[in-house]
Amino acid sequence: MALLAIIVVVVIVAIIAVYLQGGASPLVNADSRFVGEWEQQTIGSPILWKFNSNSTLEKEVLGNNTGAWNVTNSQICLYNTIVCYIYEFSNEGNILTLNRIGQSDSYPTNIVLTKKGLQGTSQTPDIECSSDSSTNRIIIELVDANVKWSDIEITTDDSNATWQVQDSNKNGIAKIGITATITRYMSVGDSILLLETTGAVTVTLKYRPTNTVLGNWMVHV
């Protein structure tokens, strides 16, 4: 009995010591909202992020076990607390937006992650565009989260007109006249560049999953 009492006392003292030093029990699970595979949309193909339940982070472009992640209040710190972000969930927890805390030339200011395998919304999204006749473009000004370019059908009222989807830096993200191969989501600043035509051209966007016209915009080329 004396030996058992000593063992109990030792265990209790150890637990108190860990608590006082700011440690955590290994049985405490990581924040379940983050655990799983997420995709960061980039030109070409998405980058896979994997938040493991043992608080390790794997990132596709950097290899496995790139460090630990830790959540405190409204912040998540990555790569063994090298950099921290304010986080926000949206779209029923399927979109995770990270905004960096402090200055850094090594880590991006903003990161948007989407649950892996999440398809485009089954409801018709809201989208707002502007026309810029000086650059022959339809520019995305506002779009709901998680809307894939591959779900957008683009048509013009001019049979001679061709077009290309470009990112905010005016780099093409697909071949001319194609959206089906675009793996990234629509973003503010993306645009549709009109080519090989002159005069007033009306561009129509339709959302394929619901077969709904999103709007019509005219450009004077």
Sequence and secondary structure as in RCSB ss.txt:
>XXXX:A:sequence
MALLAIIVVVVIVAIIAVYLQGGASPLVNADSRFVGEWEQQTIGSPILWKFNSNSTLEKEVLGNNTGAWNVTNSQ
ICLYNTIVCYIYEFSNEGNILTLNRIGQSDSYPTNIVLTKKGLQGTSQTPDIECSSDSSTNRIIIELVDANVKWS
DIEITTDDSNATWQVQDSNKNGIAKIGITATITRYMSVGDSILLLETTGAVTVTLKYRPTNTVLGNWMVHV
>XXXX:A:secstr
 HHHHHHHHHHHHHHHHHHHTT   TT    TTT EEEEE  SSS EEEEE TTSBEEETTTBS   B EEETTE
EEETTTTEEEEEEEETTTTEEEEEE S  SSS SEEEEEETT    SS   EEEEEETTTTEEEEEEE TT BGG
GEEEEES TT EEEEE TTS BSS TT  TT  SB  TT EEEEES  SEEEEEEEETTTTEEEEEEEEE 
